[in-house]
Structures are given as C-alpha cells and as structure tokens.
Amino acid sequence: MASAGCVFLFLGLMSLSHCAPLPCEDLVRPKAQLYPHHLEGRWTLMALSLTHLPYPDTFNQTDGAFITFSSNSSANTVSYIRTIRLNNKCHSHSYNITLEGSTFTYDGWNSSNWTANFVQTSCHDCLIMHLRLEPAKQQQLFLLSRRTAVEQMEIEEFRAQAKCLKMPFNIPFLEVVLGFFSIVILQK
C-alpha cells in the first residue's frame, strides 16, 4: 500500500512539473554544443517572430518555406539554402555559416552587426534560430522542424520564448494553412 502511495505522489508531482512554466533564462538558453551533422537535412519553417516585418503581405502569399543544411569540408562550417515558395515560384538564397558552440556567424558578408545562435527547445526534432541586428534592435526567431506539423504545446513554448526575448507576442498568431504545412506568424 505504501508503494502505491509513493507512485501516486510521484505521478502527481510529475504532472505538476509539466504545468509550471519555465523561467525565461531556461527558455532562451543557447543550445548546447551543436555539430554540423545535427543540422543536416531539410527543416520546415513552422513559426516565426519578427520585431520588424518589412513585407507583411509576403507571408500571406507564401506557399511554404524550408531550410536545407549541408555540411562542408570544414568541421564547423555549414551551408544552408533558405527556400520560400511564393506565388507558385521558389525563391532560394544560399548562406555559409561557421558554428562556434550554439552560436554561428555568417561567412562572406559583413556580419559585424549580427549575432545569431540556436536556442534550447523541448521539441525533439525542432531547431530554433535566433538572430539579432544591432544597433537597429531587430530580432528574428524561427521555429523549424523535421516534421510537417508541430504540436500546440511546441507553438506555446515558442510563443513563450518570443515573449522572453521581448518580441511580439501580444497580438494573436496569424495562422496560415499552406498546403503541406502551416506557418504561424507573430507580428505587432
């Protein structure tokens, strides 16, 4: 009987621990060491938060977006192609980045005003990229997944991360169903 009570107490405490929100320092903690092989492959854009939305109508016309990472010959250099399908046409742009732990720098262009890193997430097959541009104080936060859909709790975690970074969160998500996946846009 005592062991049944312990199991009940343990399960009760476990359910409480899942309900308590994580503090901001945990939500926006940089991801542990990241190696190029962790990134390789295609990642679908699931959600984004931007402090500056230059072309709001663009996102309403988007049919999909994804990033494909591939390793280079260097141990810490990665290439990625960002592809956006807009009005039934694909628009791609290539980047080379150098990984330093969870931080990365863009190669080949003046990145002195940019800082970028990957942020922790409880989602097992997700990646969160956080970019900051100084002194303009612009931020971009991207939720990427290997799946074509994410759970509501993963979106809620992303929303909390945006809030911790003082990024737009108080206006409801604009949810756009886009064929093979949905993009959730946080905007002012």
Order of alpha helices (4+ residues) and beta strands (2+ residues): alpha-alpha-alpha-beta-alpha-beta-beta-beta-beta-beta-beta-beta-alpha-beta-beta
